[in-house]
Amino acid sequence: MSKHESHPQIINRLKRAQGHLGRVVKMLEEEQGCLEIAQQLSAVENAITNAKRTLVHDHVDHCFDIDLFEKDREQARVLMDEFKSITKYL
């Protein structure tokens, strides 16, 4: 599979999440306040959610050949099954 245009953005988002997660671990080890820890966990969650959403949308935009639906019903059915499977990650 080829690298998509959005992959560098996704990598940056995941690195940001990784940094936030490292900060959460350090905050827990240092017994910092729960409010601050929850805020950092929320930042991790948001970064991962945004990365996942970008990946799924990019996949749909670039990996689904709409013309195929008119040309090859069986392959179109395979694409629709894949589409249904990937949307559960949104």
Secondary structure, DSSP 8 states (H G I E B T S, - for coil): ----TTHHHHHHHHHHHHHHHHHHHHHHHTT--HHHHHHHHHHHHHHHHHHHHHHHHHHHHHH--TTHHHH-HHHHHHHHHHHHHHHTT-
